[in-house]
C-alpha cells in the first residue's frame, strides 16, 4: 500500500512512550491509514491494484477462536494491532492482510476518511455499547478526535437525547457547542440533569471520578481507552459505591474494534453525512504533534499526517 495520509491517535503516543509495549522496537506507529494498493500477492480478489483503501487498528485476528467465530474478533487472544504489533502508517509504504483492508468510499477525501478508521470506528462501537435510551441525555467526557465524531453520530441516532460535554478547556467546550452540544462544562461542573449514558475518551482517571456521579440509575459509563495514565491512579480511591455505582450503574470498557465497526462507520459517515474536523500537517512534524498531545494541548477535532499525494 502506498500511503497518502495517516491520522494521529493518542494510542500512537502510548506506543511511543511505552505505556502500550510493542512486541519489538523500533516499530512504526500509526493505524488510521489511507492510501492506494500498490501490489497484491497470492490469490487476492477482494481488492485490486490502484484501489483506495484504509487500514485500521485491527491488523489481523486468528479467525478461529470462540471470539472470532462470534464476531468479536476485537477480543481475539491473537489480535494484532497496526502500528504496535505490526508496522503502521507513519511511513510511505505499508503491508497488511487483504481481508483486513477497507475500501474507502469515493465521497470521503483521504483526510476525512483517516480519523473514521479509529476515532470514528471506536466511537461508533462506544455509542452502541453505551446502550443509550432515547430521550435520556448522553454525556461525553473529553472532547478530542473521537468525541467530536460521536457527538455527530448521537445527534442523528438519538435526536431526542440532549448531549452534555465535559471538557478541560474552554476551546474544546466552545467547539462542542458549535457541533450541537446542549451543554458543555468542566469535568467538575454540574450538568442540567443526570445522563442515561456516558462515554469517556480521556487518558486520565480524574475525569472518570469527577463525572461518574452524574450517571442516572441504570446508566452505563463506557471507558474508551486502552490505557489510563498511572500518575493520577490514586483518584480511584475517591470512588464511592453508594454515590457512583449503586442503583445498577455500570462501568464498561471498550477493547479495540472489529472490521465490521470500521466498515459500518465508513458507511454511516457517507449516509449522515459526517465529516471530521481535520488539521493536516506533513509527516515531518509527527514528533511535534505527538509532543503537543503529550502536554495536553487543546485542539479541534483530529490531526492527520500528509505523507503522499493521494486525493
N, C-alpha and C positions, 0 to 999 in steps of 0.2 A: 504494500500500500504506500502510495506517495502522499505524504501528509500535507494538507494545506493549513489547518488550524488545530489547536488543542486548547480546550478550556482548562482553567486553573481551579483546583479544588483544595479545600483545607486538608483533605486526606493526602494530597501531594506533599504538603508541609509536614504532616505527621510521618510520612515515609522518610523525607529528607532529614528530619530531626530525630528519627529513631523511635518515636512513640509507637509506630507500627513498624516492626522489624521485617525487612525484606529478607528472603532466603539467602540472598547474596548482595554484596556491594562491590563495585558500583552497580546501580540499577538506574535505568532511565524512567523518571516519573511521568505521569500524565495518563488520564483514562477517559477523556472526553474528546475523542479524536475523529476528525473528519478529513477525508481525502479521496483519492481515486485509486482503484485497483490497478496496480502496475503489472502484476503477474499472478497467475494461478497455477496450482500444481495438481497432479493426480487427476481424478475424475470429477472435479468440482463442476456442478451445473447451476448452483443457486446464485452465483454471481459471475460476471464476465469482466474481462479486462476493460478498463475505462469507466466502469460503474462508479458513481459517487456513493461512498459508504461511510459508516461510522463504527467505531469500536468503543465499547463502554467498559465499566469496572469489571464486569464478568468476562474474563478471558476464556475460561473453559470450566467444565464440570464433568464428572465421570459419566453421567447419563444412565447409570445402572443402580445406584443406591436407592434406598426407600424414599429419600427426599427428592431425588431427581425424578423417580417414577411418579411421584405425587405432584409434580410441577413446582416443587420447592427447591430448585437447583441452587438457589441462593444459600441454602443450609448444607449443601453437599460437603462432606468431610474432605473431598478432594477439590473443592472450589479453588480456582486460581484467579488472581486479580491482575488486571492490566496496570502497569506502572508500579508494581510491587513484586508479585510472583514472577511476572514476565515484563520485559522492557516495554515502556509506554511511549507516549506521543510527543515528548519534548525532543523531537528528532525529525529527520527528513523522511525516513522510511520505517515501516513497522510491519511485522509479520503476525498473523493471527489465524486461528482456525476458521474456515469459511462459514461454518454453522453458527459462529458467534459474531458474525459481521452483519450490520444492519443497513439496509437500503435507506438513503436519505431522500425524503420527498422533495420534488422539484420546487415546491412552494417555499421551502426553507433555504435561506442562504447558509453557507458554511458556518459563519459566526453565530447565526441564530440557532443552528442545529446543535452545535457543540455542547452548550450548557444543558440541553434537554437530555443528553445521554447519561448524565449523572444527577446534577442538581434537579432536573425535571423528573427523571425516572424515579429517583429515591423520594422525591416529593409526592409523586403520584402514588407510590407504594405507601408512604406515610399517611396520606389522606385516606386511602382505602382502609388501612389498619386502624385509623382513629375511630372509625365507625360513628361518625358524626350524625346525629339525628337532626332532621330538618327543623328549622327554627330555633335550635339551640346555638348559642354563639360558639365560634371557633377561635381559640387563642393560638397565636403564632409567637413563639419565644425565640427572639433573634430574628434579624431581617436581612439576610445575605442572599446569595445566589439562589438557593433552594426555596427559601420562604417567599421570595418575590414571585416565583412561579406558582407555588402552592396557593398564594392569595388569588391569583387569576383563575386557577382551577376551581377553587372553592366558590368563588363568586358565580361561576357558571353551573357547577354541580349542586350547590346548595344556596340558591338565590335568596332563600328566606332566612339564612343564618347570618347574623352580624359577624364581623371579623375584627377581633381585638389583637393588636400587635404590641408586644413588649420588646423594646429595643434600647440599647445602651446610649445611642447618640441621637441628637435632635435631627441630624441629617437623615438617618435611617427612618425615623418616625415620620418626617415630612414626606419622604419617598413613599412610605406605606399608605399615607393618606391620599397621595396623588393616584395611587393604583386602586383606591377604593376601600381602604380600611375604614371601618366605622369609628374606631377609637384607636389611639396609639399613646403609649406612655412608657415610662422607665420600668425596669424589672420589678421594682418595689411598689409601683403605683397600683392603685385600686381601680379595676375596670368597672364599667357600669353595672355588670351583673356577672354571675358565675358562668363559666364556659362549659359546654357539653363535651368538648374535646380540646386537647392542646397538643401542639407539635413543637418540640424543642429542636433547634438546629445549632445551638451554641456549643463551643468547645469546653465549657466550664460547668461546675456543679451549682454555683451560686444562683444562676438564673432559674434552675430547676426548683431549688428550695424556695426561692422567693415567689415563684408563680404557682406552685402546685396547690396552694391553699385556695386558689381561685377556680378550682375544678369542681363542677357540680356533682352531687351524688350520682353514682352510676357512670361517671365520665371516665374517659381514658386519656392518659398522658403518654404520648408517643415520643420517645427519645431517638432522634435521627442523628446518630454519631457513632463512629466506630470506636473512638477513644475519647475520654474526658481528661482534661489536664489534672495532674496529681496535685498541683500547687494549692488548690482550694478543696481538696477532698474532705477536710475537716468540716466543711459546710454541711455534709451529710448528717452530722450529729445534730443538726438543727431540725431535722425531720421529726414531726410529731404525728404519731399514729392516729390519734383521735381527730386532729385537725386536717391532716393531709391524705389519709388513706381510708379512714372509717367511711361507712356508707357505700361500700363496694366501689370506691375509686380504684383505678388500676393504672399501673405503670407498665409500659410495653416498649421493648427495644425494636429497632429496625435493623436487619442484617442484610447488607448487600442488595443486589437487585437480580431479577431474572431477565432472560431475554424478552419474555412477554411484557414485563414492565417497560422496557426500553421501547419496544415496538408500539405498544399502546400509547405511550407518551407522545411519540412522534406523530401518530395518527390524530390524537386529540389536539395537539398543537396546531395541526392544519385545520381541523374541524372548527375549533372555537372562534377565532384563532388565537394562539398565544405566541408572542414574540418577546423573548427575554431582552432586558436592557443589558447591553454589552459594551464594555470598553475593550477595544482591540489594541494590543501592543505587540511589538516584534519579539521574537524568541530571545533575542539578546538581552532583553530586560527581565527575563524569568526570575533571576535572583532578586531583583528589585521588587518585583511583585510579591514573591514569597516573603521577603523581608517586611513589607508593609502589612502582610497578613499576620506575620508573627507578632507585630506590635499592636495589632488590633485596629489598624487604621480603617475608618469607615469608608465604604464605597457604595455606589448604586448598582445593584444587580451583579452581573458576572464579568469576569475578566477572561479574555481569550487571547492566546498567543498566536500571532500570524507567523507561519513557517514557510509555506509555499504560496504559489499564485492562487490556485483554486478559483472559486467564483468571486 
